Amino acid sequence: MLHPSYSDLMNVVNAEVEPGEQAVVNSRYSIVMATSKRAREIIDGDEPMVACDCNKALSIAVAELEGKKLKVLAEEEEE
């Protein structure tokens, strides 16, 4: 089981969305894509943005997302 859970991560990402606005992340797929993209960046040599006692890139990426160090963009905002 993933800790934190997908729903916890979705709440972190959507925490700054004003009531009535559309959520940035609506599905687990968005969380998986964001963390896997960041994990690939870490594997390719990017420095982690959080102190983490884990050595797996995906675990570090999840910790970064939970620590609000990553910003997930809505699909229309991506470049």
Buried (B, 14 or more C-beta within 10 A) or exposed (E): EBEBEBEEBBEBBBEEEEEEEEEBBEEBEBBBEBBEEBBEBBEEEEEBBBEBEEEEBBBBBBBBBBEEEBEBEEEEEEE
